[in-house]
Amino acid sequence: MPSRADYRLSHLEELESESIHILREVVAEVEKPVLMFSGGKDSIVMLRLAEKAFHPAKLPFPLLQVDTGLDFPEVLETRDHWVARLGARLVVASVEDAIASGVVVDDGRTSRNRMQTATLLDAIEAHGFTAAFGGGRRDEEKARAKERVYSHRDEFGQWDPKNQRPELWSLYNGRLHAGEHLRIFPLSNWTELDVWHYLARERVELPSIYFAHRRRVFERDGMLLSEHPANPCRDGEVVTERTVRFRTVGDLSLTGCVESSATTLEEVVEEVSLARVTERGATRGDDRFSEAAMEDRKKEGYF
C-alpha cells in the first residue's frame, strides 16, 4: 500500500505557527504596534517569526530598543545587522537621554536596567504605540508565567496581575481606551530550550557572546560579571580570565555569564537541556533583589 503523508506538525512547528498567528492577529487588530528588539536571542527569534509572518512584504511595524548605555557592543552590532538586512525602522529610546531630559532621575543607586521602565513608557507615549511585542517566555521567571499573551496596560503603563482578560480558545481581546496599550508576548509558550532549538534550525545571526569565549571576569553574589570601567571591582574581588558564555544579555554591569565550552549551536542546546537553573535566576542581578522583584517591575511598566 502507498504510504500516507504525515501532516502533523512537530513541537517546534506548532510553536512557530502559534507565534506567527499572534503576530498577524495583532497587526490586523491594533492600530500602531511596535516590536521590542534588543539584539538578544529571544528578540531575534521574535523578529525572525515576524519576518516569516509578513514575507515578502516588509515588516508592518518599526522596532524599538531601550538602550541602557551599558549594552554589550556585540549585541548592538548584531541588532544593527538585522535592522539593515530587513530594511526595518529602528527607534532607540536611550536611558541616558531620559536622564538628561529629566524623564528618569539617576540617584546613583538605581541600575540602568530599572531605569528602562520609565524610558520605555515615555517612548511608547511619545510615538503613540498601542501595542508592543516583547520576547518574554513563561519559563524565564515565575512572574512571567502569570501574564497572558495580550497583556493590558492602563494609562499609566501599569499591569494588574489580578485583573487580566481571559484568553479562552486562543481568542484575544485587543480593545483599548485612550492612553492604554498592550504588551504582546508571541513566545509565551516557548522555553529557553525551544528558543535554542529554533535558532539551531534557522541558522540566523546571533551575538558572539552567546558562545564560549575568553573573558576577564570577577565573581560577585555568585555570578561572574565582566570587567568594565562602568563595573569596578569591590574590595576582595579578583579579576581572572575564564572561558564563558552568556545565557541572556542586558546591562553589562548586572548581567552575569556562565563557564562554558559550548562554541556551536548544537553544544549550546545540549548545555541548556542539562541546566537546572533558569537563565534569569543564574545571571540577572536585578532579579535577585527580592522574590517579587520581576513582578514589581512589571506592575510599574517593565516587560
N, C-alpha and C positions, 0 to 999 in steps of 0.2 A: 504493500500500500504506500502511496506517496506520503511523505512526511508533511505535517501541518505546520504552518508558520506560527511562531510564538510571538504574540503581540503584547505580552506582559512587559511592563516597564521594570527596569532594575530600581533598586533603592535610590541610587543617585539620580536616575532619570525622573523618578517621581518627585524628588525634592526640586529638581530643576524646573519641572513642569509647574509645580505649585508656585514657585517663586516668580516665574515668568507671568503666570496668571495674575498674581498680586500686582506686579509692576504695570501690566496693561490695564487692570481694573482701576488703579489709582489715576493713571493718565486719562482714562475715559471719564472718570467721575469728579476729579478735583481740578480746580482752575489753574493753580500755579505751583506745581511740585518742584522739588529740588532733590538731588541725590548727594548725600554726605560722602565725600571721598577724601580719605587721608593718605592713600597710597599704601595702607596696610592690607593684610591678606583678606580680611572679611570684606572690606570695601572694594577690593579688586574683584572678588567673586561676585559681589553685587553689581559692579559695573560690567563685568563680563555677561551676566544674565541680562542686564539692560541692553547691551549690545545685541544679543541674540533676540531679545523680545521685539526690537523695533527695526532690525535689519530688513531691507537695505537702506532704510531711512536713517538720518542722523538722530541722535538722542533728542527726544522732545522736551528735555528739561536741562538746566545747567547743573554743574557740580559745585559743591560748597565745601571748603575746608576751613576749619577753625585752627589757625596756626598759633601754637603756643610761643613760638620764638625759640623753643628748645627742642624742636623736632629733629630726628636723625636725618642728616643730609642724604643718606642713601634712600630714605623713604621719599623725601621731596623730589629727588631725581626721578624715581620711578613714577611718582604722581605726574610729573611734567611730561614724561614719555607717553603715558596713557592719554593724557589730555591732547597732546599733539597728534597722536595716531588716530584718535576718534574725531578730531576737529571739534571737540566739545568746548563750551564756555565755562571757565573756572572762576568762581567767586571766592576770594580769600578773605576771611574775617580774622583779623590779626588781634591777638591778645595785647600786644604791645601798643597798637593803635588805640585799642579800647582803654588802656591805661592812660595814654596821652590825652584822650578826649574826655576822660572822666567817667566813662561808662563803667569802668572797673577801678576799684581802689586797691592799689598794691600796698598792703600793710607790712610787707617784709616777711610774713609768716605763711600766707596762703599760697599754695602751689599754683603753677600755671595751669595745671590740669583743672583745678577747681575754678579758675578764672574763665575757663572756656564757657561755662554755663551762661553768664551774663553776656559774653561776647556773641555766643550763638543766638540767644534770644534777640539781641539788638540787630543782628544781621537778618534774621527772619522777618522782623518787623520792618526794617529799612527797605528790604526788597519785596515785601508783600507776599512771601511764600506761604502757601496754605497747607502744604504737606511736605515733609522732609523724610526721605528714605534713609534709614540707618541700618547698619550691619549687625545689630545686636542678635545674639543667639541665646537660647534658653539654658544652655549648659555653662555659660560663662560665669554666672553669679546668680545666687538664688533670687535676688530682686528682679532679675530679668525674666525669670520663669513666671512671674505674676502678670506680666504685661501681655496685652492682646496684640494681634498683628496690626490693627488700626488703633493707635494709642492717642486718645483725645487729650488735647492740652487746652486749658482755659485761656482767657485773655491775658493772663499773667505768665503764660507758658508753663504752668504747673500741671502736674499729673496727680490724680487722686486714685490710688490703687483700690479703694473701696467702692468706687463709683465708675465702673468700666462698662462699655457697651457689650452686649452679648454678640458672639460670632458663631451662631449655630449654622451647621451645614455650609461653612465657608462663605457665609453671607456677611458682607462688611458694610458698616454704616459710616458714610463719609459726610454726613450733614454737619454744617458748621454755622455758628453765629459770627457776627462781625468781631474781628480781633482774635478769634480762636484759630487753631491749626491742628494738624495731625502729625504724629510721628508714625511712620510705616516701617515695619520690620519684615522684609521678604525672607530673611534667613531664620525666622523664629524656630523652625523645626529642624534646623541643621545643628550638628555638633562640630567641635573643632576637628575631629577625625573626618567627618564628612567634607569639611572645607578642604582639608589636605588631599583627600581622595579626588575631589573635583579639580583642584589645581594640578594634580598629577595627570589627570585625564586631559585637561585643557592645554597644558604646557604654555601658560602665559607668563609675561614678565613679572617678576617679584623682586622686592628689595633684597639685596645680597645678605643683609644681616639676619635673615631667617635661616641661613645655613651656617654651618660651623666655620669659624674664622678665629684668628688670634686677636685678642683684645686686652688692653690693660684695664683691670677691674679691681674693685675692692669690695669687701663684704660689709653689709650694714643691715641689721634686723633680719638676718637670714637670707638676704638677697645679694646677688652680685651686681653692682652698679658700675657704670662706665666712668672712667677717669675723664674729667672735663672741667674747664675753668669755671663753669657755672655750677659745678657739683663738687666743691672742695672736700677733701677728706677731713674727718674729725680726729680728735686725739685717739691714738691707738689703732686707727685704720691703716692698713698697709696695702699698697698697690702691687699687684702681681699680674703677670701676663698668662692668660689661660685660653684654651680653645673652647669657645662658647657659641651659642646662637640665641636669638630672641624668639619667644613664642608669641609675643604681642609687642606692638610698638606704640609710642606716645611720647610724653615729656621725658627726655632722657635723664633728667635728674631723679625720676621716680620709677622708671621702667627697668626692671632687672632682666638679666639674661640667665641662661642655664648652661652648665657644662655639657658639651655635646660633641659628637664626632660625625653628625649627620650632614653630609655635603650634597646629597641628592634628594629629590622629592620622595623617592621610594624609602630612603633611610629616615626621612622626617616622618612619613606615615607610620613606619614601624615604631619609631620612638614615641610618637603621640599615642599610639594604640596601647602602649605599656604604661603611660603616665597615669598616676593616681591622684594628682592634684590639678585643679583647673589652672588655665594659663593666668587668669587674673589673680587667683589665690597665691600662685607661686611667684608672680613677677610684677604685680601692680601695687606700689606703695600706698597710693591714695585709698585703696580698698581695704587697708588694714587699720584704719583709724578706729573703726567700731564695727560691730556685727551688722549694723544697718547703714553703713557708710554709703553704699551704692544706692539704696532705696531713698535715703535722704537727699542725695544729689539729683536723683531722677524726679523727685517731687518738686525740686526747685527749678527743673527745666533741663537737666542734663540728659544725654542719650542713655 
